[in-house]
């Protein structure tokens, strides 16, 4: 296993944590839901979230930092686009398989370190 | 042999388990031991075949009530380095017939390394991409979103278990 891959794997799991943290907030989940239908401006998104622009921008930055959305400014309008590939980090069969194997590893560890207790 | 991992298809878990390698190996290769941890409670696990040799059968069944069992895994071992490594796949079933398992075909490599505190335990699972393609073609975004929330809950619960 090369160092490049190890460092990639470390970064990958950091990304996963960031994505989960970003999605833990209902406002940000709503934004992801709206952008699932197509790109939208920050103004439109703030309006549908019933928020002032400055407080809404914090959510936009959080989503952008973890890579769930991209933003691009054209004139006075900043447009947000969903990065579906990043969303795929948590949505789908691979996340499910990881949960299965993490669970197996937890139970194996419990079994061999504490075999007397019923598992 | 070692192979690079594809982040879109593969997963890797590293864990130091505070038990001797021989104990962890036994938990994997003794059918009664394996049945104790292979499936999450309250599901019952029955180990039907566990021939821990290259080409050997690896078949497990599951049950909600402990009476009526249904299929869980039908796989075969590819590599067995006693005490050190197990590789198995469900892309070939226990009779070596090429299979299309649900949700996706995989090859799992389990490595039992020495560690000062016990066992340097590693799982690498490489998946076929058929499941990925099917998933993205069949699920619209709305359906995919339901899956996300279900899995957020699953991951949160899995994290809770480790505490």
Interface residues (C-beta under 8 A of the other chain):
Chain A: X1 X5 X8 X9 X12 X20 X23 X33 X36 X37 X87 X88 X90 X91 X92 X93 X94 X95 X96 X97 X98 X99 X101 X102 X103 X104 X105 X106 X107 X108 X109 X110 X111 X112 X113 X119
Chain B: X2 X4 X5 X7 X8 X9 X11 X12 X13 X15 X17 X18 X19 X23 X24 X27 X28 X33 X36 X37 X38 X40 X41 X103 X104 X106 X108 X121 X123 X125 X127 X131 X132 X135 X136 X141 X142 X144 X145 X147 X148 X151 X152 X154 X155 X158 X161 X162
